[in-house]
Amino acid sequence: MASPARTELPWVSRSKIVFNSNGVVSRRHDQAATPLGLFVFVTDSQGSSSLATLGCEPESLWDSTPGFPRGITGNLIYMDPFIPVNEPDLSGNEKKYLIECIDTGWISSEGPYVTKFEEQFAARVGRKHGIAMCNGTAVLVAAVRALKLSPGDEVIMPSFAIISCITAILESGLKPVLVDCEPRTYNADVAQIEAKITPRTRAIMVVHTYGLPVEMNRVLELARKHNLRIIEDAAEMHGQTYHGKPCGSFGDISTFSFYANKHITTGEGGMVVTDDPALAERCRSLRNLCFQPARRFVHEEMGWNFRLTNIQAALGVAQLERLDQFVVTKRRMGALYTELLSGVKGLELPVARNAAAENIYWVYAIVLMEEIPFDAAEMMERLKKHGIGTRPFFWGMHEQPMFQRQGMFKGEKYPVTERISRRGFYLPSGLGLTEAQLRRSADALKKVLAG
């Protein structure tokens, strides 16, 4: 009997189901993903084919679903999987180092991989000190608090940023002052910063966004001129440079994230880096509940448990070993996406390079031009029906409902941020993305635009 014909289905999990005459033999996930529905053809003993939808584990469905075909042929059914927006590459020494942690019993934040990761990562970005923490938000909170600014002091930052940036400022009782971003790099428009400096301004938070660095020379000039501290959020910039100098090496204090979608991941995690020994020691204290060496449970200041575990740090060490390879891979992915999508009307594709650096494509970011009659949210829904995962751009801080309810940023307009936050999204961009998946993602985008 011929196998049932293959068909295109909008939502499938990353699974293969093996059937034989006795029922379901196995279900194997090729890669981690959240199944939104599993669709397979089955053939009963009379030769009739039907489309079965499995919303639970096959074994459970087999036992509990009336009328489910019992005489199933031995066909192995392959369906096009849903392509997630990100998958990490964990094919190096990650498993080896994790097993070592388990075998030695070093699983907490006291293990040797934490120090190793801190030292190696700090050296990679040209800093003297690295302080590993539990996530990218934690390192921003600790970095801002470490500067000992006074309540009401102002920190200039871009409106176009993840909310963690403004959270860190507000958590220390400071006042965020916003600027718009550049239309093509999505980084803060440095030309707007000086006009926002007041007698209460104490720091500038720079946020390198999506793959290209902020114009740091101009920021450094402003900081020197006005005696300001620089907080550098390099969460997305692993392996990126600015005129040959590593991103993360410019701030009085700088931060990185190691979330699963970053070039280096520890699942969750982050790192503060600095050359200032006093700032480094203060960050170590803040991440460890401000315990004191002599009298551990007597506290002079509030801190947090922001510690990174040895298991997470082991992942980080393994990932750092392949950072150069990861950057090459990301640039190849970006170049291929651009090759496939160049000439498609209505799309603003990422800038491949500027005067300071070549794009490292943390994500492959696209902005829909006004000639496209719908916004990014609608585009993402349409791509979803083709099995393509996407993510929207950041939403401007001045338009966040929680801040509007508090009367913050009243009357402020940042037109570039407002445009790209509504019309920007990014395609699957993870290091685990295959060339076939990338091509399918690009083809799906073309199909959506073709109507």
N, C-alpha and C positions, 0 to 999 in steps of 0.2 A: 504493500500500500504506500502510495506516495505521501511524503510528509506534507503537512499543511503549509500553505503559502505564507511567506513572511509578509508582515504588514507593518506600516509605520503607526506608532501609537504615541500620543502626546505625553503621557506620564508613565514611566516605568522605573522600577528600582534598579540598582546595580547588582542584579542577581541572575543566576542561572538555575533552573529547576530541572532535575533529571527525573523522568517518569519511566517506570517499567510496568510489567503486567501485574505486579503486586501493589502498585501505588507509588507514592512519593518516596524516592530514594534519598535525595539530599537537596539541600538548598545551600548554595555557596555564594557568599558576598565577595566579589572581586575587590572592592574598595569600600571603605566606610561611607555611608550616605544614609539619609533618612528616607526610606521608601514612602512614596505618596500613593502607591498603588502598584500591584504587580499583575501584569497581563500576560497570559500564556494561552496558546492553542492546545487543546486536548482532544484526543480521538477515542471514542468509546468502542466497545467490542463489535458493534454493528457498522463501524466505519464512519460514523457521523462526527464531524469536527465542530467544535464550538469554542468560543472565547471565554475563558474563565478568569474571573477577577479574584485574586487572593488578597484579602485585607488583613490577614493574620498569618501566623506560621503555618506552613502547608500541613504539618501533622495534625494541628488543631482543626484545620478546615476539613481535612480528610475524615476525621472522626465525627464531626458535628454537622456537616452540611448535607441535608437531604438532597438526593438526586444528583450528587456529584458523580461524574462518570467513573465507573469502577474498572472497566477493562481498558486500561490505558496502554498505548503502544510505547515502545522504547525509544521515543524521539527525544533528542536534546534540543530544546528550543532556545534560540538566541534572539534577544530583542535589543534595539539600540538603547543604551542606558541614559538616564538623566545626567547631564554634565553639571556638576556643582561649580559654584563660582571659584572655589579654592580647594585644592588638596595639597598637603605638604609632601615633600620628598624625604622619606625616612629610610632610605636604602643604603646608608653608610654604616657607621659604627654605633648607631643608636641602640640597637638591640644588644650588642656586646656590652656596652657601658651600663645599660639598664640591668642586665643580668648580674654584672659585677656589684652594683648597688645592692641588689637583693641578696646575693651570696655573702656579701660582707656585713649586711645588716645596716649599712649606712643609707638610710632613707630620709632622714630629717634634714633640717637646715645646717646641721653640724658637720655634714660629710665633706670629704676632700674635694669633690667635684665643684662645690660652690666656689671655693677659693681659686681653683684652677680656671673656672669659667670667668670669674671676675678679672683675674690677671691677664688671661689671654685676650679677652674681649677689649679691655682697656688698652692693651698694647696695640691691638689691631686698629683702633680709632685714634691712636696717638695721645692717649691720656695716661696720667700717673695713677689714677685711682678708679676702680670700678666697684659699685655697690649693687649687688643683685637683689631684686625684690620680686614680689609675687605677680605683678602685672603692670601694664603700661600706665594705668591711672595712678597706681600707688607711687610710681617713681616721680610723676609730675607733682603729686601732692607733697611728697617729701622734699623734692627739689625746691619748690616755692617756699615751703616752711623753713628750709635750711637757711635761706637768705636773711631771715629775721627782719623782714619788712614790718612796718607799723600799720595797724588797722587804718583803712582809708587811703593808704598809698595806692597809686595808680600803676597798672601794668598794661601796656599796649600790646594787643594781639589781633590776629585776623578774625573777622566774623566767620569766614569759611574755615572751619576746623571741627574736629570731633569735640564733643562736649566735655571730655576729660580735661581739656586745656582750661576752660573757664571754670570748671569745678575746682581745680587746684587753686586758682586765684581766689575764688569766693570762699573756699574752705579756710583760708588764712585771713579772712576779713578784709581783703583788698578789693579795689575797684577795677574791673576790666574796662578798658577803653578800646574801641574797635576801629579797624580800618578795612577797606575793601581788598579784594584780591586782583591779581593780574588775570586777564581774560584767557590767556593761553597756557600759562604754567600753573595757574590756580594758587600760586604762592602770594603772600601779602604784597600789596603794592607799596613798596618801600618809600616811594615818593610822597605817600600820604602820612607817613609816620611823624615827621618833624612837626607838622601842623597840629598834631594831637598831643604834643609834649607840653606839660604845664608844670608849675612849681611842685605839684604833688607827684609827678611821674618819677618812678624809681627803677623801672625795669621794662625791657621789651621781651616779649615771648615770640620767638620766631618758630614757625611750623613748616618744615619742608614737606611738600604735599605731592603724593602720587608718583614721584619719580625724578623730578628735577629740583635742585637746591634753591633756596632763597638767595637773593643778591646780598651776600654777607658782607662784602667790603663796605657797602653803603651803610649797612646796619652798624657795623663796627665803628665807622666814622661818627655816626650819630651818638653811639654809646660813649665814645671818648669825649665828644664835644659837650654832652650834657651830663656826664658822670652817671651813666645808667648801667645797671646789671643786665646781662643777657642770659635768658633762659632759653635753651635751644632744644626744641622737640624734634628729634631725629627718628621718631618711631618707625618710619617707613623707609629709612635711608641706609640700611645695612649694605655696605660695600660701595656707597656713592661718595663722590668727592666734589669739592668746589675748587676749581683751579688747581687740582691735584692734591688738595689737602682733605682728609676725611671729614665728612659730615659727622657731627658729634664732637668735633674738636674745637669749636668756635665759642661756645657759651662759657660764662663763668661756671655754669653748671648745665649739663646736657643730659637728655634722656632717650632711651630706646625702649621699644616694645618687642616682646617675643611671642605675641599671639600667633595662633596657627596659620594665619594668612601672611605672615611676614617672611622675609628672605631667610631669616633664622628663627626657628620656633622652639619653645620649650613647652608648648601647649598653652599655658598662660605664663607670663613672666615679663620682667623688665629690668633695666639697668640704668643707674645714675652713673655718669662719668664726669670727672673733674680733675683739675691739676692742683686744686686748693686742698691741702691736708685737713684744714679745719672744717671745710664744708663736707669733705668725705667722712670725717669722724662723726659729724653731726648727723649725717644721713644714716650711718650705721646705727647710731643710737635711736633715731626716730623709727627705723624699721623694726627695732627689737624692744618696743614698749618703753624705751628710755630707761632700761635697767641700768643700774650703776654698778661698776666693777666691785666696789668694796661692800656696798649695802644693796643687794640686788632688788629687794622689794620695797625700797624707800625711793620715792620718785620726786624729782624736782620739776619735771615737765611731762606732759602727756605725749605719748607716742602711739605707735600701732604695731600690730603683728603683721608686717609686710614681708616676712622672710620667704625666700625661695628654697625649695627642698633640694636635697642632693640628687634625687631622681630627675627633677627638672633640669638641674644644672648639667647632669650627664648628657641629656639630650642636647643642651646648648653647646657643649664641647664638641660633640659629634657633628652638629650642624656647622659650627664655625670652621671646622676642618675643610668644609666644601663651599665656603662662601664665594670664593672666586668662580668656581664652577656654576654656582647658582646665578651669579650676575650675568655670566655669559649666556646661560640658558634663558634668562628673562629677556635679555636684549635680542636674542634670536626670535623668541616668541613675539616680542613687540614688532620686530621687523617683518615677520611673516604676516601678522595681522594687518599691518599697514600695506603690505604688498597686495593682500587679498581685498582690502577695502578702499584702497586709493581709487579715486574716480567715482565712487558711489556718491551720488548727489545727496546733499542734506546732512552730511556728517562732518563734524570737526574732530579730526583724529589727533592723537597726542603729538606734541612737538618732539621730534627725535633727538634734538640736542639744542643747547643754547651756548652762549659764549663761555660758560663756566663748566659745563659737563654734558656727557651723553646720558640720555634717559635710561634709568634702570627698570622702568616699567614695574613699579610695585604692583600696579594694576594697569590694565589697558582701558584707559578712560576715554569715553566718547561723549560729545555734546551734540545734541540734535539742533540743527539750524532752524530758524523760524519758518522755513519753507515746509518743514515736516508738520503736518496738521495735528499732531498730538504730542504729549510731553513724555518725559522719561518713564513715568509710572505706567503709562499705557504701553510704551514700548516693552518694558520689562514683563508685563502681563502677556503680551503677544509672544515674546521669546519663550516664556514659560510653557506655552502650549506646544512649542517645538522641542521641549526638553532641555532648554538652555538656562542655567542659573545666572543670575545677574545681581548687582547691588546698586542702590542709588548713590549719588554724591552726598556729601555732608549737607546738612541744612543750616543756614546761617544762624549764628547765635542771636542776632537782633530779631529774628523771627520765631524764636523758640517760644511756644505758648506759656511755659512756666515763667519765663522772664517778662513776657508782655503783661501777664497778670500782676506782676510786681511793679510795673511801671518802668522797668529798665529799658534803656535805648529808645525811649519814646520819640517818635518822629524821625529816627535815624533811617537812612536809606543807603543800601550798598548794592547798586544795580548789577554789578558783575556777579556777586555772590547770589543774588536773587535769581538771575538768569540761569547760571549753571546748576544751582541746586534743584531747579525745576526741570532742566533739560539734559542733565548729565547722568550717566550710569556707566558701569563697567562690565565687560564681558569676562568669562572664565579666564583666570590669570594665574592660577596656582602652579607651583613647580612640578606637581604631579600631572599636569595637563599634557596629553599626548598631541602629536601633530594632527592626527585624525580628528581628535576632539576639537582642536583649535579650528581646523578647516570647517568642521560641521557647524561650529558656533558662528563663524563668519558667514557661511552659506545661509544659515537661519536668519541672520540679520538682513541679508540681501532679500530673502524671500518676504520677510515682513514689509520691507520698504517697497517691494514690487507689488504688494497688495495681494 
